Amino acid sequence: MTLSAQTLSLLLGASAFVVALLLLAAFSEKSDALGKRLARVSGDPVKRIHSGKGPAEANSFRSNKDSTIPVIDRLVKLLPNPDKLRARLAGTGQNVSLGEYALMNALAVLFLYMLFNMTSLDKILVLLLSFSLGLLVPHAVTGFMKARRLRKFLASFPEAIDTLCRGIRSGLPITESINAVGREMPDPIGIEFHRIGDNVRMGKSLEDSMWDVAQRVDTPEFRFLIIAMAIQKETGGNLAETLENLSDLIRKRRQLRLKVKAMSSEAKASALIIGSLPFIMFGLLSVVNRDYVQVLFDDPKGLFLLGGGIFWMSLGWGVMLKMIHFEL
């Protein structure tokens, strides 16, 4: 099926626009964080003069709007659970508002509809595929970015707790030790601990500031730190020793997780080979003799067999995934 020049140009334009939005969302947070760090190191007040706010006011400012477009801002309020989506977007570490995320979903649905509409598929099927994939792909991308950021956070988290212990043993208060972690540790630990220090300087309690970060860093290890510090505040005791034991516990959890991953690697490889083999053979048979496999789609019995095969294969994948995944 040949495409006209107008359709092709429209398709390329929509693709370029979606890619530009994704690149803007991916690099805006990194640029802002780099600029803030350079400004703190150099002491340059240009950014504060340009924004018209002092450092305390700039750190405490939070926008109540999800976008700069009033229509999108009103539509976002109709979502079933916008706070959960905001927390998911914040967990990616990117500067993407809920309105921008909704706009990306709409553009993805529009792009896929234009793409599928040029095929010979039924219009209802085109709409279903466009909406399902247009909403699923951004959701999967944000989930991947959030999981990657959590892995980077947990990789350096025991070292951050050790830095807190050294600061406390040297006589520094806990807030100064947290600020030291924000200055010395790499992102995302550095930027999150720096936010804790900023909130404490603005008058917020340490425990509330850490629970705010826990909404973005949704991991049990960080909640262990908050609970340990809260218990020590109520009961007293040696905070440095408590944090040292917590650091050792987190390292042992990571070792156990890596051990489970190594022991289950054979089962994962078997599941991947067994699960992909039918699709590989189906593709090879389609190339060698297409008429032989076309009967599965033309005959109702073939469609019934395809549905049953996909069902049982999905059931087998689910059982194998349940066997090789453990909650630690």
C-alpha positions as CSV (number, residue, x, y, z in Angstrom):
1,M,0.0,0.0,0.0
2,T,1.6,3.3,-1.2
3,L,1.4,6.5,0.9
4,S,0.7,9.9,-0.6
5,A,3.2,12.7,0.0
6,Q,0.8,14.6,2.2
7,T,0.0,11.6,4.4
8,L,3.7,10.8,4.7
9,S,4.7,14.4,5.6
10,L,1.9,14.5,8.2
11,L,3.1,11.2,9.7
12,L,6.7,12.3,9.9
13,G,5.6,15.6,11.5
14,A,3.6,13.9,14.2
15,S,6.5,11.5,14.9
16,A,9.0,14.4,15.2
17,F,6.6,16.2,17.5
18,V,6.2,13.2,19.8
19,V,10.0,12.6,19.8
20,A,10.7,16.3,20.6
21,L,8.3,16.2,23.6
22,L,9.9,13.0,25.0
23,L,13.4,14.4,24.6
24,L,12.3,17.6,26.3
25,A,10.8,15.7,29.2
26,A,13.9,13.5,29.5
27,F,16.5,16.3,29.6
28,S,14.7,19.2,31.3
29,E,15.2,17.8,34.9
30,K,18.9,17.0,34.3
31,S,19.5,20.5,33.0
32,D,17.7,22.1,35.9
33,A,19.6,20.0,38.4
34,L,22.9,20.8,36.8
35,G,22.2,24.5,36.7
36,K,21.2,24.5,40.4
37,R,24.4,22.7,41.4
38,L,26.6,25.1,39.4
39,A,24.8,28.0,41.0
40,R,25.4,26.6,44.5
41,V,29.1,26.0,43.8
42,S,29.8,29.3,42.2
43,G,27.5,31.4,44.4
44,D,26.3,33.1,41.2
45,P,23.1,35.0,42.0
46,V,22.1,35.4,38.3
47,K,19.5,32.6,38.5
48,R,17.9,34.1,41.6
49,I,17.8,37.6,40.1
50,H,16.3,36.2,36.9
51,S,13.6,34.3,38.7
52,G,12.9,37.2,41.1
53,K,13.0,34.8,44.1
54,G,15.5,34.2,46.8
55,P,16.8,30.7,47.4
56,A,14.3,30.0,50.2
57,E,11.4,31.2,48.2
58,A,12.4,29.4,45.1
59,N,12.8,26.1,46.9
60,S,9.4,26.5,48.7
61,F,7.4,27.4,45.6
62,R,5.1,24.7,44.3
63,S,2.7,25.1,41.5
64,N,-0.9,24.0,42.0
65,K,-1.6,23.6,38.3
66,D,-0.8,20.5,36.3
67,S,-0.2,22.4,33.1
68,T,-0.2,25.9,31.6
69,I,-3.3,25.2,29.5
70,P,-6.5,25.7,31.5
71,V,-8.5,23.1,29.4
72,I,-5.9,20.4,30.1
73,D,-5.8,21.4,33.8
74,R,-9.5,21.0,34.1
75,L,-9.5,17.6,32.3
76,V,-6.7,16.3,34.6
77,K,-9.0,16.8,37.6
78,L,-11.4,14.3,36.1
79,L,-8.9,11.5,36.3
80,P,-9.8,8.8,38.9
81,N,-6.5,9.0,40.9
82,P,-4.4,11.9,39.9
83,D,-2.3,11.9,43.1
84,K,-1.1,8.4,42.3
85,L,-0.1,9.4,38.8
86,R,1.7,12.5,40.1
87,A,3.7,10.3,42.5
88,R,4.5,7.9,39.7
89,L,5.8,10.7,37.5
90,A,7.8,12.2,40.4
91,G,9.4,8.8,40.9
92,T,10.9,8.9,37.4
93,G,13.0,11.9,38.4
94,Q,12.0,13.9,35.3
95,N,10.3,17.3,35.3
96,V,7.1,16.1,33.7
97,S,3.8,17.4,35.0
98,L,0.5,15.5,34.9
99,G,-0.8,17.7,32.2
100,E,2.2,17.1,30.0
101,Y,1.9,13.4,30.6
102,A,-1.8,13.5,29.6
103,L,-0.8,15.4,26.4
104,M,1.8,12.8,25.6
105,N,-0.8,10.1,25.9
106,A,-3.2,11.9,23.6
107,L,-0.4,12.5,21.0
108,A,0.6,8.8,21.2
109,V,-3.1,7.7,20.7
110,L,-3.4,10.1,17.7
111,F,-0.1,9.0,16.2
112,L,-1.0,5.3,16.5
113,Y,-4.5,6.0,15.1
114,M,-3.0,7.6,12.0
115,L,-0.6,4.7,11.6
116,F,-3.2,1.9,12.0
117,N,-5.7,3.8,9.9
118,M,-3.5,3.4,6.8
119,T,-3.8,-0.4,7.1
120,S,-6.8,-2.6,6.1
121,L,-7.9,-3.2,9.7
122,D,-11.4,-2.6,10.8
123,K,-12.1,0.9,12.2
124,I,-13.3,-0.4,15.6
125,L,-10.1,-2.5,15.9
126,V,-8.0,0.5,14.9
127,L,-9.6,2.6,17.7
128,L,-9.1,-0.2,20.3
129,L,-5.4,-0.7,19.3
130,S,-4.8,3.0,19.3
131,F,-6.2,3.7,22.7
132,S,-4.8,0.6,24.3
133,L,-1.2,1.0,23.0
134,G,-1.3,4.8,23.2
135,L,-2.0,4.6,27.0
136,L,0.1,1.5,27.6
137,V,3.4,2.7,26.1
138,P,3.8,5.9,28.1
139,H,2.8,4.0,31.3
140,A,5.4,1.3,30.5
141,V,8.1,4.0,29.8
142,T,7.4,5.8,33.1
143,G,7.5,2.5,35.0
144,F,10.8,1.6,33.4
145,M,12.3,5.0,34.3
146,K,11.1,4.8,37.8
147,A,12.5,1.3,38.3
148,R,15.8,2.4,36.9
149,R,16.0,5.3,39.2
150,L,15.2,3.1,42.2
151,R,18.0,0.7,41.2
152,K,20.5,3.6,41.1
153,F,19.2,4.9,44.4
154,L,19.5,1.5,46.2
155,A,23.0,0.9,44.7
156,S,24.5,3.8,46.7
157,F,22.0,3.9,49.6
158,P,24.2,1.9,52.1
159,E,27.1,4.2,51.4
160,A,24.8,7.2,52.1
161,I,23.9,5.7,55.5
162,D,27.6,5.2,56.2
163,T,28.1,8.9,55.5
164,L,25.4,9.7,58.0
165,C,27.1,7.5,60.6
166,R,30.5,9.2,60.1
167,G,28.9,12.6,60.3
168,I,27.1,11.8,63.6
169,R,30.2,10.2,65.1
170,S,32.2,13.3,64.3
171,G,29.8,15.5,66.2
172,L,27.6,16.9,63.4
173,P,23.8,17.1,63.9
174,I,21.7,14.8,61.8
175,T,20.5,17.6,59.5
176,E,24.1,18.6,58.7
177,S,25.0,15.0,58.0
178,I,22.0,14.8,55.6
179,N,23.3,17.9,53.8
180,A,26.7,16.3,53.5
181,V,25.1,13.3,51.8
182,G,23.3,15.7,49.5
183,R,26.6,17.3,48.5
184,E,28.8,14.3,48.3
185,M,26.7,11.5,46.9
186,P,25.7,11.1,43.3
187,D,22.1,11.5,42.0
188,P,19.5,10.4,42.7
189,I,20.5,10.0,46.3
190,G,22.3,13.4,46.3
191,I,19.3,15.4,45.0
192,E,16.8,13.6,47.3
193,F,18.8,14.2,50.5
194,H,19.4,17.8,49.4
195,R,15.7,18.2,49.2
196,I,15.3,16.9,52.7
197,G,17.9,19.5,53.9
198,D,16.1,22.3,52.0
199,N,12.7,21.4,53.6
200,V,14.2,21.2,57.1
201,R,15.8,24.7,56.6
202,M,12.3,26.0,55.5
203,G,10.9,24.9,58.9
204,K,9.5,21.5,58.1
205,S,10.2,18.6,60.5
206,L,12.8,16.0,59.5
207,E,10.4,13.1,59.6
208,D,7.8,14.9,57.4
209,S,10.5,15.9,54.9
210,M,11.7,12.3,54.6
211,W,8.2,11.0,54.2
212,D,7.8,13.5,51.3
213,V,10.8,11.9,49.6
214,A,9.5,8.5,50.3
215,Q,6.6,9.2,48.0
216,R,9.1,9.6,45.1
217,V,11.5,6.9,46.4
218,D,9.0,4.1,47.0
219,T,11.3,1.4,48.4
220,P,11.2,-0.5,51.7
221,E,14.9,0.4,52.4
222,F,14.3,4.1,52.6
223,R,11.2,3.6,54.8
224,F,13.4,1.5,57.1
225,L,15.6,4.5,57.5
226,I,12.7,6.8,58.4
227,I,11.2,4.3,60.9
228,A,14.6,3.7,62.5
229,M,15.2,7.4,63.0
230,A,11.7,7.9,64.3
231,I,12.0,5.1,66.8
232,Q,15.4,6.4,68.0
233,K,14.0,9.9,68.4
234,E,11.2,8.5,70.7
235,T,13.3,6.0,72.7
236,G,16.8,7.5,72.5
237,G,20.0,5.6,72.1
238,N,23.0,5.6,69.9
239,L,21.8,6.8,66.4
240,A,25.1,6.1,64.7
241,E,25.0,2.4,65.9
242,T,21.4,2.1,64.8
243,L,22.1,3.4,61.3
244,E,25.2,1.2,61.1
245,N,23.1,-1.9,61.8
246,L,20.5,-0.7,59.2
247,S,23.3,-0.3,56.6
248,D,24.4,-3.8,57.3
249,L,20.9,-5.1,57.0
250,I,20.4,-3.4,53.7
251,R,23.6,-4.8,52.3
252,K,22.5,-8.3,53.4
253,R,19.1,-7.8,51.7
254,R,20.9,-6.8,48.5
255,Q,23.2,-9.9,48.7
256,L,20.2,-12.2,49.2
257,R,18.4,-10.6,46.3
258,L,21.4,-11.1,44.0
259,K,21.7,-14.7,45.2
260,V,18.1,-15.3,44.4
261,K,18.6,-13.7,41.0
262,A,21.6,-16.0,40.2
263,M,19.7,-19.1,41.3
264,S,16.7,-18.3,39.3
265,S,18.6,-17.4,36.1
266,E,18.3,-20.9,34.7
267,A,14.5,-20.9,35.1
268,K,14.3,-17.5,33.5
269,A,16.4,-18.7,30.5
270,S,14.2,-21.8,30.2
271,A,11.0,-19.6,30.3
272,L,12.4,-17.3,27.7
273,I,13.4,-20.1,25.3
274,I,10.2,-22.1,25.8
275,G,8.0,-19.0,25.5
276,S,9.6,-17.6,22.4
277,L,10.0,-20.9,20.5
278,P,6.4,-21.1,19.2
279,F,6.5,-17.6,17.9
280,I,9.9,-18.2,16.2
281,M,8.6,-21.3,14.5
282,F,5.4,-19.6,13.4
283,G,7.5,-16.8,11.9
284,L,9.7,-19.3,10.0
285,L,6.8,-21.2,8.7
286,S,5.1,-18.0,7.5
287,V,8.2,-17.2,5.5
288,V,8.7,-20.7,4.1
289,N,5.0,-21.6,3.4
290,R,2.5,-18.8,4.1
291,D,-0.5,-20.8,2.8
292,Y,0.2,-23.5,5.3
293,V,-0.2,-21.2,8.4
294,Q,-2.9,-19.0,6.8
295,V,-5.4,-21.8,7.5
296,L,-5.2,-20.9,11.2
297,F,-6.6,-17.5,10.5
298,D,-9.1,-18.5,7.8
299,D,-10.7,-21.5,9.5
300,P,-12.8,-20.9,12.7
301,K,-11.2,-24.1,14.2
302,G,-7.8,-22.5,13.7
303,L,-8.8,-19.3,15.5
304,F,-10.1,-21.5,18.4
305,L,-6.8,-23.3,18.5
306,L,-4.8,-20.1,18.4
307,G,-6.8,-18.7,21.3
308,G,-6.4,-21.9,23.4
309,G,-2.7,-21.9,22.7
310,I,-2.2,-18.3,23.7
311,F,-4.2,-18.9,26.9
312,W,-2.2,-21.9,28.0
313,M,1.1,-20.3,27.1
314,S,0.1,-17.2,29.2
315,L,-0.9,-19.5,32.1
316,G,2.5,-21.2,31.9
317,W,4.4,-17.9,31.8
318,G,2.5,-16.7,34.8
319,V,3.3,-19.9,36.8
320,M,7.0,-19.7,35.9
321,L,7.1,-16.0,36.8
322,K,5.5,-16.7,40.1
323,M,8.0,-19.4,40.8
324,I,11.1,-17.3,40.2
325,H,10.0,-14.1,41.9
326,F,10.3,-13.7,45.6
327,E,9.4,-11.0,48.0
328,L,12.4,-10.0,50.1
